[in-house]
Amino acid sequence: MGKKLIELKGITKRYDDEPVVDSIDLYINENEFITLLGPSGCGKTTTLRMIGGFEKPDEGQIILNGVVVNDIPPYERPINTVFQRYALFPHLNVFENIAFGLRNQKIAKEEIVSRVEAALKLVSLPNFAQRKVALLSGGQQQRIAIARAIVNRPKILLLDEPLAALDLKLRQNMQYELKEMQRKLGITFIYVTHDQEEALTMSDTIVVMNKGKIQQIGTPTGIYNEPKNRFVANFIGETNIIQGYYVHQNLVSFMGVEFECVDTHFADGEKVDVVIRPEDLDIIEPEGAKLAGIVSSSVFKGVHFELCVIINEKEFVVHTYENRPVGAKVGLKVDAYEIHLMKVEQSEY
């Protein structure tokens, strides 16, 4: 990872006196693919727009390469943006759409041709220069919008849910292509999405946001395997959260049973939230199992079956390759390293 490129210090943005971004601190490195992830209204797009200069923070500083840029307009920042609605010029062909920013910079014609051709090759549309924008598919328009942004060689590329309008298969393909593009270009990508799969697939770093605040910052595996609170655990993938207490080092109790665990940063007797992902629960015979219950539903998800198992009125979601019929009695097993413990938020009890 490169050196620190962008720093947000105490950034707050209000609309009608309500904070939509609430005193956040964040730094972004050179050549990093960082994703702002969260539900609608969490403040992620507003944060992106402040980095781009389209909104001004009410409080705090946006620092770019050591310089405070709060009052610098978007066109003077080394940043380009790819919007959700691509914003291509319908009266211009593909070549002229991509070349638009270069012509405004009075760059020589030969270099414009060279850079546009290189950008089209990078987005895998080398023979599309003379196409009309109206004749392009959604996926092709999205690639042209990216080509138009990268042709200006920005240090930073902002992407505001650029895949939202694409169908599932194309969206998945573009996730891999965007990550590969970012690696080749060496540009810092700041990506906004509410789609957890996109964030987990593409990002070096994920910033999970909710209600204007940052909930957790980490790698995709760190965020998924070690969520810091209930919001992150529930928002990133499916999960089972059970109330329990920390017996002593490497031992936790939940559902009236004690289990070995690997988390150690808790006091003896402390209440905890126990997080177990559905794929980390194994179906075993009920005889002798620490946890046993009844299958209440079974749904085939294409790769696995999703079972709901009721144990003492508590529902456990289990992902398994072997189906069990509704009404069957099953046991559940979980290994110590698959149990993650979280501090209990005060409002829970």
C-alpha positions in Angstrom: 0.0 0.0 0.0 1.3 3.5 -0.8 1.6 6.6 1.3 -1.4 8.5 2.7 -3.1 10.4 -0.1 -6.4 11.7 1.4 -7.3 12.4 5.0 -10.7 13.4 6.4 -10.5 15.1 9.9 -13.7 15.6 11.8 -15.8 15.9 8.7 -19.5 16.8 9.4 -22.2 17.7 6.9 -25.7 18.7 7.8 -28.9 19.1 5.9 -31.7 21.0 7.7 -29.6 20.9 10.9 -29.5 17.1 10.7 -26.0 15.5 10.4 -25.8 13.2 7.4 -22.1 12.8 8.0 -21.2 13.0 11.6 -17.7 13.9 12.6 -15.8 11.2 10.7 -12.1 10.6 10.5 -10.6 8.6 7.7 -7.4 8.3 5.7 -7.0 6.7 2.2 -3.7 5.5 0.8 -2.2 5.9 -2.7 -3.2 3.0 -5.1 -5.8 1.7 -2.7 -9.3 0.4 -3.6 -11.4 1.6 -0.7 -15.1 1.1 -0.5 -17.7 3.1 1.5 -20.4 0.6 2.3 -23.7 1.1 4.0 -27.5 1.3 3.6 -29.3 4.2 1.9 -29.0 7.4 3.9 -25.8 6.3 5.8 -23.8 9.2 4.4 -21.5 7.4 2.0 -22.4 9.3 -1.1 -22.3 12.6 0.7 -18.8 11.7 1.9 -17.8 10.9 -1.7 -19.2 14.2 -3.0 -17.2 16.1 -0.3 -14.0 14.4 -1.4 -14.8 15.3 -5.0 -15.6 18.9 -4.1 -19.3 18.8 -5.1 -20.3 19.4 -1.4 -18.5 21.4 1.2 -18.2 20.1 4.8 -19.8 22.2 7.6 -17.0 21.2 9.9 -13.6 19.5 9.6 -10.9 19.3 6.9 -10.4 17.4 3.7 -6.6 17.1 3.1 -5.2 16.0 -0.2 -1.5 15.3 -0.4 -1.0 17.4 2.7 -3.1 20.4 1.4 -6.5 21.4 2.8 -8.8 21.4 -0.2 -12.2 22.4 1.4 -12.5 25.5 -0.8 -10.9 24.1 -3.9 -13.5 23.5 -6.7 -13.9 20.0 -8.3 -12.2 20.9 -11.6 -9.0 21.9 -9.7 -8.7 18.6 -7.8 -6.8 15.6 -9.4 -10.0 13.7 -9.2 -12.5 12.3 -11.7 -15.9 10.8 -10.9 -18.0 8.0 -12.5 -21.6 8.6 -11.6 -24.4 6.0 -11.3 -26.1 7.6 -14.3 -23.0 7.7 -16.4 -23.8 11.2 -17.7 -22.5 10.6 -21.2 -23.2 13.2 -23.9 -25.9 11.6 -26.2 -25.0 13.9 -29.2 -21.4 12.9 -29.2 -20.0 9.5 -30.3 -17.8 7.3 -28.1 -14.5 8.9 -29.1 -15.7 12.4 -28.5 -17.3 11.5 -25.2 -13.9 10.2 -24.0 -11.9 13.0 -25.6 -14.1 15.8 -24.1 -11.9 16.5 -21.1 -8.7 16.3 -23.1 -9.9 18.8 -25.7 -10.7 21.2 -22.8 -7.1 20.9 -21.7 -5.9 21.9 -25.2 -4.0 18.7 -25.6 -2.5 18.0 -29.1 -4.7 16.0 -31.4 -2.2 13.2 -31.8 -2.0 12.6 -28.1 -5.8 12.8 -27.7 -6.1 10.0 -30.3 -3.4 7.9 -28.6 -4.9 8.3 -25.1 -8.5 7.7 -26.2 -7.4 4.5 -28.0 -5.5 3.3 -24.9 -8.5 4.0 -22.7 -10.8 2.1 -25.0 -8.4 -0.8 -25.0 -8.3 -0.8 -21.2 -12.1 -1.1 -20.9 -12.1 -3.9 -23.6 -13.9 -1.8 -26.2 -11.1 -1.1 -28.7 -13.4 -0.8 -31.8 -16.1 1.4 -30.4 -14.7 4.8 -31.1 -17.2 5.8 -33.7 -20.3 4.2 -32.1 -23.2 6.3 -31.1 -23.8 6.4 -27.3 -27.5 5.7 -27.8 -26.7 2.3 -29.4 -24.6 1.1 -26.5 -25.8 -1.4 -23.8 -25.8 -0.4 -20.2 -22.6 -2.3 -19.6 -20.9 -0.6 -22.5 -22.0 2.8 -21.4 -20.6 2.1 -18.0 -17.2 1.2 -19.5 -17.2 4.4 -21.7 -17.9 6.5 -18.5 -14.9 4.8 -16.9 -12.7 5.4 -20.0 -13.7 9.1 -20.0 -12.7 9.4 -16.4 -9.3 7.5 -16.6 -8.2 9.2 -19.9 -7.5 12.3 -17.8 -5.1 10.4 -15.7 -6.5 11.4 -12.3 -4.8 10.5 -9.1 -8.2 9.5 -7.6 -11.2 8.0 -9.2 -14.6 8.3 -7.4 -17.2 5.7 -8.3 -20.8 6.3 -7.0 -22.6 2.9 -7.4 -21.6 2.7 -11.0 -22.8 -1.0 -11.4 -26.3 -0.5 -9.9 -28.1 -0.4 -13.2 -26.5 -3.6 -14.6 -27.9 -7.1 -14.5 -26.4 -9.5 -12.0 -24.1 -11.4 -14.4 -22.7 -8.3 -16.0 -22.3 -6.7 -12.6 -20.3 -9.6 -11.3 -18.1 -9.5 -14.4 -17.5 -5.8 -14.0 -16.5 -6.2 -10.4 -13.5 -8.3 -11.4 -12.7 -6.0 -14.4 -12.8 -2.8 -12.2 -10.4 -4.4 -9.7 -8.0 -5.5 -12.4 -8.2 -2.0 -14.0 -7.4 -0.3 -10.7 -4.4 -2.6 -10.3 -3.1 -1.8 -13.8 -3.6 1.9 -13.6 -2.3 2.4 -10.1 -5.0 4.9 -9.4 -6.7 5.3 -6.0 -10.3 4.1 -6.4 -13.0 5.3 -3.9 -16.1 3.3 -4.4 -19.6 3.7 -3.0 -22.1 0.9 -2.8 -24.8 -0.7 -0.6 -23.9 -4.1 -2.1 -21.9 -6.2 0.3 -20.8 -8.7 -2.4 -19.3 -5.8 -4.4 -17.4 -4.5 -1.4 -16.1 -7.9 -0.4 -15.1 -8.8 -4.0 -13.2 -5.7 -5.0 -11.9 -3.8 -2.0 -8.5 -3.6 -0.3 -10.3 -1.7 2.5 -14.0 -1.4 3.5 -15.4 1.5 5.5 -18.8 0.4 6.9 -21.1 3.4 7.6 -24.4 3.8 9.3 -26.4 7.0 10.3 -23.5 9.2 9.3 -20.9 7.4 11.4 -18.1 5.0 10.6 -18.9 1.6 12.2 -15.8 -0.3 11.2 -12.8 0.0 8.9 -10.9 -3.1 7.8 -10.0 -5.7 5.1 -12.9 -7.7 3.6 -11.9 -10.8 5.5 -11.5 -8.8 8.8 -14.8 -7.1 8.4 -16.6 -10.4 7.6 -14.9 -12.6 10.2 -14.5 -10.1 13.1 -17.4 -7.6 13.0 -17.2 -5.0 15.8 -20.9 -4.6 16.5 -24.4 -6.0 15.6 -24.9 -3.6 12.8 -21.7 -4.7 10.9 -22.4 -8.4 11.7 -25.9 -8.2 10.3 -25.1 -5.9 7.3 -22.1 -7.9 6.0 -23.6 -11.2 5.0 -26.0 -13.5 7.0 -25.2 -14.3 10.6 -26.5 -15.8 13.8 -26.1 -13.6 16.9 -26.8 -15.2 20.3 -26.6 -13.6 23.7 -24.2 -15.2 26.0 -21.5 -14.6 28.6 -17.7 -15.1 28.8 -17.0 -17.8 31.4 -13.3 -17.3 31.5 -10.4 -17.4 29.1 -11.2 -19.4 25.9 -14.6 -20.4 27.2 -18.0 -18.9 26.4 -21.5 -19.9 27.4 -24.7 -19.5 25.2 -27.9 -21.4 24.8 -27.2 -22.9 28.3 -24.0 -24.7 27.0 -20.3 -23.9 27.3 -18.1 -23.8 24.2 -14.4 -23.3 23.6 -13.5 -20.0 21.8 -10.4 -18.1 20.9 -11.4 -14.5 21.8 -9.7 -13.4 25.0 -10.4 -9.6 25.5 -13.3 -10.0 27.9 -13.8 -10.1 31.6 -14.9 -13.3 33.4 -18.7 -13.3 33.5 -19.0 -10.4 31.0 -22.1 -10.5 28.8 -21.2 -10.9 25.1 -22.8 -11.2 21.7 -21.8 -14.5 20.0 -21.5 -14.4 16.2 -21.6 -17.6 14.1 -21.8 -17.4 10.4 -24.3 -19.9 8.7 -21.5 -21.7 6.8 -19.6 -22.3 10.1 -22.3 -24.4 11.6 -22.1 -28.2 10.8 -25.1 -30.5 10.8 -24.5 -33.6 12.9 -26.6 -36.3 14.5 -28.6 -34.9 17.4 -27.5 -37.6 19.8 -24.7 -36.1 21.9 -24.7 -32.7 20.2 -24.4 -29.7 22.4 -27.1 -27.9 20.3 -30.0 -29.9 18.9 -33.2 -28.6 17.3 -35.9 -29.0 14.6 -35.5 -28.0 10.9 -38.3 -25.4 10.3 -37.5 -24.6 6.7 -35.1 -25.7 3.8 -34.4 -23.6 0.8 -32.1 -24.5 -2.1 -29.8 -21.6 -2.9 -28.0 -23.1 -5.9 -24.7 -23.9 -4.2 -26.0 -24.9 -0.8 -29.2 -25.4 1.2 -30.2 -22.8 3.7 -31.8 -24.5 6.7 -33.5 -22.8 9.6 -33.1 -24.8 12.8 -35.2 -23.9 15.9 -33.5 -24.5 19.2 -35.4 -23.4 22.3 -37.4 -20.9 20.3 -34.2 -19.4 18.8 -33.7 -19.7 15.1 -30.3 -20.7 13.7 -29.6 -20.2 10.0 -27.3 -23.0 8.6 -25.7 -23.3 5.1 -25.0 -26.9 4.3 -24.4 -29.0 1.2 -26.6 -31.8 2.6 -30.3 -31.2 2.8 -32.5 -32.1 5.8 -36.3 -32.3 5.5 -38.6 -29.9 7.4 -39.4 -31.5 10.8 -36.1 -33.4 11.1 -34.2 -33.3 14.3 -30.6 -32.3 13.8 -27.6 -31.4 15.9 -25.3 -28.4 15.3 -21.6 -28.3 15.8 -19.2 -25.3 15.7 -15.5 -25.1 16.1 -13.8 -22.8 18.6 -12.2 -20.6 15.9 -15.5 -20.1 14.1 -17.0 -18.4 17.2 -16.6 -14.6 17.3 -17.4 -12.6 20.4 -18.5 -8.9 20.4 -18.9 -6.4 23.2 -22.6 -5.9 24.1 -24.0 -2.5 23.2 -25.6 -0.8 26.1 -29.1 -0.6 24.6 -29.3 -4.4 24.2 -30.1 -5.4 27.8 
